[in-house]
Amino acid sequence: MLKPSVTFILWLAIALFIVLNDVVGDTWIGVNLTVRAVEWYKVLVPLPYVAMLAIIHARRTAGPRWFEAALLAALLWPVSTVLVDLAYVRLTYDAEPAAFFDRFGGPYPLLIAALFVLPLLTGLLLRRHGLPDRAPPARSSS
């Protein structure tokens, strides 16, 4: 079943986590590591969280229109996360957009690709392994 509200709420959770992870990476972690190590930190730490939210999304949107829901998430999550990251870099460091797009030379595209692939992959795996679609709760006849 297509549930844009679930997709949006999970995206808010992803965006919040990624921005908070960027803050931690730039402040506490960035003091002790090299720039390249911080870039990897900012990509690898959110990946399990994104995978978990993709699984939640797949289970909440399971049904005959699972692909539309997964495609909505696959298109919304990466694009909007890049925009949120761009706004974070712009507001925090007053950096030009060109400085942000330098991140695409490092591991950052791995995170963007995961944001695109994971909703589709988890939806497909959930569908393929025959996990039952969510059934409405049974009504009591009193």
ZADO-1210 file (C-alpha; in nm, 4 decimals, padded with zeros to 6 digits):
<atoms>
<atom x="00.0000" y="00.0000" z="00.0000" code="MET" pos="1"/>
<atom x="00.1314" y="00.3432" z="-00.0899" code="LEU" pos="2"/>
<atom x="00.1809" y="00.5485" z="00.2259" code="LYS" pos="3"/>
<atom x="00.3528" y="00.8809" z="00.1533" code="PRO" pos="4"/>
<atom x="00.3305" y="00.9788" z="00.5196" code="SER" pos="5"/>
<atom x="00.5407" y="00.6769" z="00.6240" code="VAL" pos="6"/>
<atom x="00.7955" y="00.7588" z="00.3551" code="THR" pos="7"/>
<atom x="00.8122" y="01.1214" z="00.4668" code="PHE" pos="8"/>
<atom x="00.8382" y="01.0445" z="00.8398" code="ILE" pos="9"/>
<atom x="01.1181" y="00.7937" z="00.7792" code="LEU" pos="10"/>
<atom x="01.2940" y="01.0464" z="00.5557" code="TRP" pos="11"/>
<atom x="01.2767" y="01.3038" z="00.8375" code="LEU" pos="12"/>
<atom x="01.4410" y="01.0484" z="01.0663" code="ALA" pos="13"/>
<atom x="01.7138" y="00.9851" z="00.8076" code="ILE" pos="14"/>
<atom x="01.7725" y="01.3558" z="00.7482" code="ALA" pos="15"/>
<atom x="01.7916" y="01.4300" z="01.1199" code="LEU" pos="16"/>
<atom x="02.0319" y="01.1415" z="01.1793" code="PHE" pos="17"/>
<atom x="02.2581" y="01.2428" z="00.8906" code="ILE" pos="18"/>
<atom x="02.2744" y="01.6064" z="01.0003" code="VAL" pos="19"/>
<atom x="02.3467" y="01.5085" z="01.3623" code="LEU" pos="20"/>
<atom x="02.6089" y="01.2621" z="01.2394" code="ASN" pos="21"/>
<atom x="02.7675" y="01.5403" z="01.0321" code="ASP" pos="22"/>
<atom x="02.7777" y="01.7656" z="01.3383" code="VAL" pos="23"/>
<atom x="02.9456" y="01.4921" z="01.5455" code="VAL" pos="24"/>
<atom x="03.1859" y="01.4163" z="01.2614" code="GLY" pos="25"/>
<atom x="03.2776" y="01.7809" z="01.2160" code="ASP" pos="26"/>
<atom x="03.3212" y="01.8607" z="01.5853" code="THR" pos="27"/>
<atom x="03.4201" y="01.5701" z="01.8113" code="TRP" pos="28"/>
<atom x="03.5432" y="01.3167" z="01.5573" code="ILE" pos="29"/>
<atom x="03.7010" y="01.5648" z="01.3158" code="GLY" pos="30"/>
<atom x="03.9457" y="01.6887" z="01.5754" code="VAL" pos="31"/>
<atom x="04.1156" y="01.3487" z="01.6043" code="ASN" pos="32"/>
<atom x="04.0969" y="01.2087" z="01.2498" code="LEU" pos="33"/>
<atom x="04.2066" y="01.3053" z="00.9021" code="THR" pos="34"/>
<atom x="03.9627" y="01.4687" z="00.6611" code="VAL" pos="35"/>
<atom x="03.9308" y="01.1477" z="00.4575" code="ARG" pos="36"/>
<atom x="03.8586" y="00.9417" z="00.7706" code="ALA" pos="37"/>
<atom x="03.5848" y="01.1875" z="00.8719" code="VAL" pos="38"/>
<atom x="03.4332" y="01.1600" z="00.5232" code="GLU" pos="39"/>
<atom x="03.4207" y="00.7808" z="00.5610" code="TRP" pos="40"/>
<atom x="03.2742" y="00.8195" z="00.9101" code="TYR" pos="41"/>
<atom x="02.9967" y="01.0417" z="00.7730" code="LYS" pos="42"/>
<atom x="02.9094" y="00.7758" z="00.5145" code="VAL" pos="43"/>
<atom x="02.9549" y="00.4462" z="00.6996" code="LEU" pos="44"/>
<atom x="02.7824" y="00.5326" z="01.0275" code="VAL" pos="45"/>
<atom x="02.4416" y="00.6169" z="00.8706" code="PRO" pos="46"/>
<atom x="02.4324" y="00.3097" z="00.6428" code="LEU" pos="47"/>
<atom x="02.2978" y="00.0593" z="00.9011" code="PRO" pos="48"/>
<atom x="02.0442" y="00.3175" z="01.0173" code="TYR" pos="49"/>
<atom x="01.9277" y="00.3774" z="00.6596" code="VAL" pos="50"/>
<atom x="01.9035" y="00.0003" z="00.6047" code="ALA" pos="51"/>
<atom x="01.6935" y="-00.0371" z="00.9197" code="MET" pos="52"/>
<atom x="01.4582" y="00.2408" z="00.8111" code="LEU" pos="53"/>
<atom x="01.4331" y="00.0895" z="00.4631" code="ALA" pos="54"/>
<atom x="01.3245" y="-00.2395" z="00.6230" code="ILE" pos="55"/>
<atom x="01.0674" y="-00.0563" z="00.8334" code="ILE" pos="56"/>
<atom x="00.9454" y="00.1208" z="00.5197" code="HIS" pos="57"/>
<atom x="00.9182" y="-00.2067" z="00.3271" code="ALA" pos="58"/>
<atom x="00.7209" y="-00.3738" z="00.6048" code="ARG" pos="59"/>
<atom x="00.4871" y="-00.0754" z="00.6514" code="ARG" pos="60"/>
<atom x="00.4174" y="-00.0430" z="00.2787" code="THR" pos="61"/>
<atom x="00.3956" y="-00.4124" z="00.1920" code="ALA" pos="62"/>
<atom x="00.1077" y="-00.4975" z="-00.0343" code="GLY" pos="63"/>
<atom x="00.0034" y="-00.4777" z="-00.3957" code="PRO" pos="64"/>
<atom x="00.1508" y="-00.1273" z="-00.4423" code="ARG" pos="65"/>
<atom x="00.4819" y="-00.1929" z="-00.2686" code="TRP" pos="66"/>
<atom x="00.6838" y="-00.0922" z="-00.5740" code="PHE" pos="67"/>
<atom x="00.5272" y="00.2545" z="-00.5957" code="GLU" pos="68"/>
<atom x="00.5990" y="00.3110" z="-00.2262" code="ALA" pos="69"/>
<atom x="00.9575" y="00.1866" z="-00.2632" code="ALA" pos="70"/>
<atom x="01.0095" y="00.4009" z="-00.5723" code="LEU" pos="71"/>
<atom x="00.8747" y="00.7063" z="-00.3897" code="LEU" pos="72"/>
<atom x="01.1270" y="00.6492" z="-00.1110" code="ALA" pos="73"/>
<atom x="01.4076" y="00.5739" z="-00.3581" code="ALA" pos="74"/>
<atom x="01.3483" y="00.9042" z="-00.5355" code="LEU" pos="75"/>
<atom x="01.2726" y="01.1199" z="-00.2301" code="LEU" pos="76"/>
<atom x="01.5397" y="01.0066" z="00.0150" code="TRP" pos="77"/>
<atom x="01.8632" y="01.0629" z="-00.1848" code="PRO" pos="78"/>
<atom x="01.7661" y="01.3898" z="-00.3504" code="VAL" pos="79"/>
<atom x="01.6268" y="01.5518" z="-00.0395" code="SER" pos="80"/>
<atom x="01.9153" y="01.4253" z="00.1751" code="THR" pos="81"/>
<atom x="02.1635" y="01.5901" z="-00.0605" code="VAL" pos="82"/>
<atom x="01.9636" y="01.9123" z="-00.0304" code="LEU" pos="83"/>
<atom x="01.9586" y="01.8894" z="00.3498" code="VAL" pos="84"/>
<atom x="02.3333" y="01.8208" z="00.3563" code="ASP" pos="85"/>
<atom x="02.3906" y="02.1138" z="00.1226" code="LEU" pos="86"/>
<atom x="02.1860" y="02.3409" z="00.3510" code="ALA" pos="87"/>
<atom x="02.3815" y="02.2147" z="00.6541" code="TYR" pos="88"/>
<atom x="02.7181" y="02.2903" z="00.4927" code="VAL" pos="89"/>
<atom x="02.5952" y="02.6269" z="00.3646" code="ARG" pos="90"/>
<atom x="02.4468" y="02.7409" z="00.6972" code="LEU" pos="91"/>
<atom x="02.7170" y="02.5989" z="00.9242" code="THR" pos="92"/>
<atom x="03.0291" y="02.6898" z="00.7303" code="TYR" pos="93"/>
<atom x="02.8978" y="02.9548" z="00.4914" code="ASP" pos="94"/>
<atom x="03.0523" y="02.7442" z="00.2162" code="ALA" pos="95"/>
<atom x="02.9725" y="02.7789" z="-00.1499" code="GLU" pos="96"/>
<atom x="02.7813" y="02.4958" z="-00.3216" code="PRO" pos="97"/>
<atom x="03.0978" y="02.4080" z="-00.5155" code="ALA" pos="98"/>
<atom x="03.2694" y="02.3181" z="-00.1863" code="ALA" pos="99"/>
<atom x="02.9822" y="02.0833" z="-00.1037" code="PHE" pos="100"/>
<atom x="02.9969" y="01.9118" z="-00.4412" code="PHE" pos="101"/>
<atom x="03.3653" y="01.8338" z="-00.3805" code="ASP" pos="102"/>
<atom x="03.2301" y="01.5632" z="-00.1454" code="ARG" pos="103"/>
<atom x="03.1230" y="01.3647" z="-00.4511" code="PHE" pos="104"/>
<atom x="03.4902" y="01.2855" z="-00.5165" code="GLY" pos="105"/>
<atom x="03.5054" y="01.0849" z="-00.1936" code="GLY" pos="106"/>
<atom x="03.2845" y="00.8180" z="-00.0384" code="PRO" pos="107"/>
<atom x="02.9699" y="01.0369" z="-00.0258" code="TYR" pos="108"/>
<atom x="02.8144" y="00.8848" z="-00.3437" code="PRO" pos="109"/>
<atom x="02.8042" y="00.5506" z="-00.1593" code="LEU" pos="110"/>
<atom x="02.5562" y="00.6979" z="00.0902" code="LEU" pos="111"/>
<atom x="02.3472" y="00.8522" z="-00.1879" code="ILE" pos="112"/>
<atom x="02.3428" y="00.5228" z="-00.3788" code="ALA" pos="113"/>
<atom x="02.2376" y="00.3361" z="-00.0626" code="ALA" pos="114"/>
<atom x="01.9538" y="00.5838" z="-00.0098" code="LEU" pos="115"/>
<atom x="01.8340" y="00.5037" z="-00.3612" code="PHE" pos="116"/>
<atom x="01.8856" y="00.1267" z="-00.3651" code="VAL" pos="117"/>
<atom x="01.7880" y="00.0184" z="-00.0129" code="LEU" pos="118"/>
<atom x="01.4140" y="00.1007" z="-00.0273" code="PRO" pos="119"/>
<atom x="01.3831" y="-00.0856" z="-00.3579" code="LEU" pos="120"/>
<atom x="01.5970" y="-00.3782" z="-00.2462" code="LEU" pos="121"/>
<atom x="01.4246" y="-00.4281" z="00.0882" code="THR" pos="122"/>
<atom x="01.0824" y="-00.4055" z="-00.0746" code="GLY" pos="123"/>
<atom x="01.1831" y="-00.6623" z="-00.3339" code="LEU" pos="124"/>
<atom x="01.3344" y="-00.8971" z="-00.0762" code="LEU" pos="125"/>
<atom x="01.0308" y="-00.8690" z="00.1476" code="LEU" pos="126"/>
<atom x="00.8075" y="-00.9482" z="-00.1482" code="ARG" pos="127"/>
<atom x="01.0249" y="-01.2297" z="-00.2801" code="ARG" pos="128"/>
<atom x="01.0698" y="-01.4134" z="00.0486" code="HIS" pos="129"/>
<atom x="00.6965" y="-01.4342" z="00.0864" code="GLY" pos="130"/>
<atom x="00.6574" y="-01.2448" z="00.4087" code="LEU" pos="131"/>
<atom x="00.2856" y="-01.1974" z="00.4489" code="PRO" pos="132"/>
<atom x="00.1283" y="-00.8671" z="00.3632" code="ASP" pos="133"/>
<atom x="-00.0044" y="-00.6826" z="00.6594" code="ARG" pos="134"/>
<atom x="-00.3601" y="-00.7908" z="00.7253" code="ALA" pos="135"/>
<atom x="-00.6124" y="-00.5621" z="00.8899" code="PRO" pos="136"/>
<atom x="-00.6824" y="-00.6440" z="01.2527" code="PRO" pos="137"/>
<atom x="-00.9656" y="-00.8878" z="01.3127" code="ALA" pos="138"/>
<atom x="-01.2928" y="-00.7366" z="01.4311" code="ARG" pos="139"/>
<atom x="-01.4825" y="-00.8887" z="01.7127" code="SER" pos="140"/>
<atom x="-01.8508" y="-00.9447" z="01.6537" code="SER" pos="141"/>
<atom x="-02.0148" y="-00.8391" z="01.9762" code="SER" pos="142"/>
</atoms>
